[in-house]
Structure formats: structure tokens, C-alpha cells
């Protein structure tokens, strides 16, 4: 490795990297963390990749020998006219020697990763480079390394781009560049922290965890996934096949990320893994993760360390929501650590059909990048539209994943659903009658409709409850716990938030007609694992047409909605088999059927936009907004703000005075009083509370949630 540097080792240890740490000490720490990473997950890297990571770690801070930097760090005050150290470090690379063993693109990856390992604007061009280095580096380099260096800006010919990347210059292979930069940053962060938090891993604990799963009698689907651990897999299997355990067996002893569409589903699987299978090296990552981790056993400092390690993706198994992972196709500066970690991991994507076109575009291209750089994926779902397979074959590669479809034998299948199509509105009388003895689930396509139906039913019974996304956090958490533990009889009125991976099991479902794949997800909340043998329906579907896109309103594609309705009509009054469901999906979600729909046009536009992206086009905040495809505002409803004014003021004051983990903890408490409102309701927003939280002039009711009416006339 030394032959690729123009200088030898650091001889003078008086040069500082930080006020309390020498350059040599810091470099040694970073290299140590790199070796620790390779010790745990080294089989996922080629020797060539390891060499480049070590080289980047070794030289990344050499630019700190700069006289001005040393003056700044010793006197603890800023200096003028400093070229940032990350833009000076590449001058110590021996480009000529590198050219003998590596390609030009590889050298560009290395030079650019070192130059950009801090997100700073490149100010090099403001100075005469040689003159600057002669004045500020020459003497220090000789003292530190016992070597003289020709301070040539030649390395800059090997920069893919500088920051900010306004020119749009794009690495030939963004994945290889981002992997190297992300690994450098991850090792640098862990080395700077002086705490072993880069990767947590116990082979003994992982073996015990997998053994606990295998104590159960494995189903065919689970056995198959266990046998496909070395493959990328797309697997379709009905509810009750044991997808969670099968996915965990597929991850095996590798580093894994298990993604789900909803936080509440992530929380349930986290608890199941941690307490049900006694595995303490699992963590959870989403916007409310700190709350969940705080409930675990452990001292305050242990919980804080656990949370910091979680944010750095340091655990061997992370249960998370998909928005936490698949932002990286935007190539925003700062997402490279995330991508680099995924390249030596396995990623499970549960219920891929639940996502919007923007998220699907990110997943499709994200999987392409991951597979190219060594990562592995498993897509597991009960209903997979064939068009998703077409796009995976096109972008990931037909020969890079295995497709498996698990359908029960006709004699072995548990028949769970008999359907009935009704008119445009819910049959309140039937619902109320059924609810005298049964657990009845009502799923509406919008919050407003759910509130209206709840109020109608509430006039006749007190055994009716409401759940949707527009409750403040503390009320929503209570309701989620209530529905998970609901034993009936009675009625729960909900929205699509219960569709995916929520382990509830009702006796009867009444639902607005959504798109066909959403419908099957909703049906999975009724007779989830039980056989249904009665001649009367247990699934009632209403052609309400609520939520269909029209004049910039709605969210369901009108063409797909109509195709879904025509398909389900063919089975009115019948028992649906898993094959029936897949056949309907396969007839609707083909390229030919969707060719002229807004859905497909939007998906292809999003993929094209991502393909044309380049590092620096999006910042992290913009990528978050585009990715989520939900321009929601986090708000405190005015009535909540006024009724809890003292508590909220107290939390705001503490928030402003605190830092780091304590600030996040206080913000988490403040979020208890917040709800989400969609971007098209932004006219209700009245002003900021703290960063990313605003006041909204909306009414709020503990039973109904947010009501989009002005709180009172004084705000008009």
C-alpha cells in the first residue's frame, strides 16, 4: 500500500487531527475500524476493494498537516484563507503508481471519495495551488513525514466532480464510487468516536437466534427460503405461509435489513424478534425508533449508545421502514454510508406492491445498484403484479434473481374469503347486526369518509372505534395497541393504514373498493389464518369510487380501479382461492393493460428522472421529500396546542437548551402532540413551533382526529 503514497509513515506525532488527538492516533483508529469491518464481513469484499478502503482511510486526513489547520485546531479559533484538508489530502497519492495497477475510473473513485469525505464546497480554485502549498504545507510535510512532495494539482484531473456538483459530471459507476466513499466515512466516523460501534456482531447469538426459529416446524416456503440464502429472490406466498420467519432464515448469519411499509408493522416484528426469539442484537429504525428503544431494558447511557449505533446501521439485524433505506438512488451527498452498508448486507422488502410510483422507482434502481456492488435482496409478498417483475428483469437483470411462486395444493389450501359486491355506500344495518356477535372491520379509502362512517355507526352503538393516520401520536399509539388486542364483538373503522403486515384478524370485512392488490391486502385482515366454510360472505365490497384520481384529487388510478372492479365482479358470491387472486393480479398488472395509464407513465418518468440524476443534484432534505412522495406537514393542531400549552412550552424551552440525544428525546416527547396533514391542506398552517413542526389552525377531537375546519373565527 505504501507504494501508492508519495510519503512514508507519520514520524512526528505532534501534528493534530483534533484538539485532543494526534493525526497518527486518528489514522490508526480509522484503519483499526476498517480491519474490524473486514474481520466480520470481509467475505463480502474483494481484496481489491479492501486495498482501496485501507488506502482511503490511511490518507484521508493527511491534508491536516496544513499550517493553517494546525493553527486553527491548536488555538480553537477559525482561520482565514484555508483550503479544507479533504481537498489537500489527495496530493499525497502516487497517481503514477496507481495507474500501473488500477483503472482510471477506480483512481477517480478514490480521489473523489477522499476529496468529498466532508460535504464542503471546494474552495481550491480560489488560490494559486502550488503557491498555497509551498507556503502552508512544505515545511510541515517535511517535519511530519520526513519527505518532500511536489505540490501539484495533477490529482484534480482524476476528480469525478467537486462540491457542489453544479456541472452534473457523473461517475461512470456511481455505485462503486459511493461504496468506497461510504465505507471511508463509516470507518472515519467510528474511528473519531473511539467507541466500537461500527459493527455489532456475535456469531454465537446469531446462531442461537436462528436455532430458536428452527425449533418450530418449518413450512415449505420457509424451508425454500432457507435453502436460497445465497440468491436474490422474489417470492410470492399467501398469508399464513410464515413470511417473517422465512425471511429471517434467508438472511441467515449475514447482516440484514427487514423493511416494511408501516411503522406499526415494524414495531410488531421487532418485538417478535427481540422477545419471541430472544435476540438482543436486533434494532429498529424509523422516525419513532428512539421511543421504542427507550422501552427496552437498560441504563440511559446504554439506550443512547444503542440509538447512535442504530443510526450508523451498526446492528446485524435492523427492522425498518423502506423510506429509511431506499433514498440513495437520488445520489444525494450524505447517503453514501447508507448505500455502502447495504452492499455487504441482505435486504428484505415486504409487500412491495404497497408503494407509490416514486418509491417503486427508487426500489427498482436501488436494487440494481445493490446487486452490482454485492448486496442481496429478497422481495416477499402475497400479491406481486407481473409488471414489477418486468422492471426488475429490465434493470436488475433476468439472471440476477430467482422467482418463486408458492401456491398451496388445491386439497391443502385454507379457503378464507367469500366475497359479496354491494352498492356505493356501506350497509350500516348489516354492519351493526353483525357487530353484536362478531369482530367487524370497516376500511374506508379516505380519512374524511372514515370519520363520517364512524359518526354514523356511533349513533347506534358505543362499540365502535376509529383509527387513521390523522390522530396525534400519543392517541394513535393507544389506538394501534387497542386494535391489536381487540377481542370483540364490535366495530373498528379504519383506513388503508391497516392493509400491510398488521397482525389483526377480524371476522367480517366491509371495505370501499380500492385497487385490486390493495383489496387483497385488506382481505388479509379478515380470517387471516382460519378456514371459512360458511355460505354467507365475510368480505363485503362497496363500489364507492372514493379516492379515484380526478382533477388533481384522489390517489387511485381511475383505469386500474375500473379494471379491478371488472375483475372482482366475476367472483361475486364465490370463495376466492389464492390462485384466483394471483390470476386477477396477472391480468391487470401487465404492461399491455397499463401501457396508457397514468400509473405506468408516472413510474417510467420517475425511473428516467432517477437515471438522469447525479451526485449533488438533490440534497438530503429534497431526496427525503421526493422519496416519501407525501408532502405532509407535522403539526400541532390548534386545539391541542392551547389545551396543552404549559407542557408544550416547557418542552420547547428544554429543546432549545439541549443538544444531541437529549434534544432528540425532547423532540420525541413533543411529537406526542403532533399529527400529519397533507400538503394540500397547507393553508391551515399558522407558523413554526420548532424545526419541522408547525402549528395548524385545525380542530382536533380525541375520537375523530384532525378535523379540517378553522379552529375558530379569530384566525380568519
Secondary structure by P-SEA (a helix, b strand, c coil): ccccccccccccccccccccccaaaaaaaaaaaaaaaaaaccccccaaaaaaaaaaaaccccccccaaaaaaaaaccccccccccccccccccaaaaaaacccaaaaaaaaaaaaccccccccccccaaaaaaaaccaaaaaaacccccccccccccccccccccccccccccaaaaaaaaaaaaaaaaaaaacccccbbbbaaaaaaaaaaaacccccaaaaaaaaaccccbbbbbccccaaaaaaaaaacccbbbbbcccaaaaaaaaaaaacccccccccccccaaaaaaaaccccaaaaaaaaaaaaaccccbbbbccccccccccccccaaaaaaaaccbbbbbcccccccaaaaaaaaaaaaaaaaabbbbbbbcccccaaaaaaaaaccccccbbbbbbbcccccccccbbbbbbccccaaaaaaaaacccbbbbbbccaaaaaaaaaaaaacccccccccccccaaaaaaaaaaaaaccccbbbbbcccccccccccccbbbbccccaaaaaaaaaaaccccccccccccbbbbcccccccccccccccaaaaaaaaaaaaaaccccccaaaaaaaaaaccccccccccaaaaaaaaaaaaaaacccccccaaaaaaaaacccccccccaaaaaaaaaaaaaaaaaaaacccaaaaaaaaaaaccbbbbcccccccccccccccbbbbcbbbbccccccccccccccc
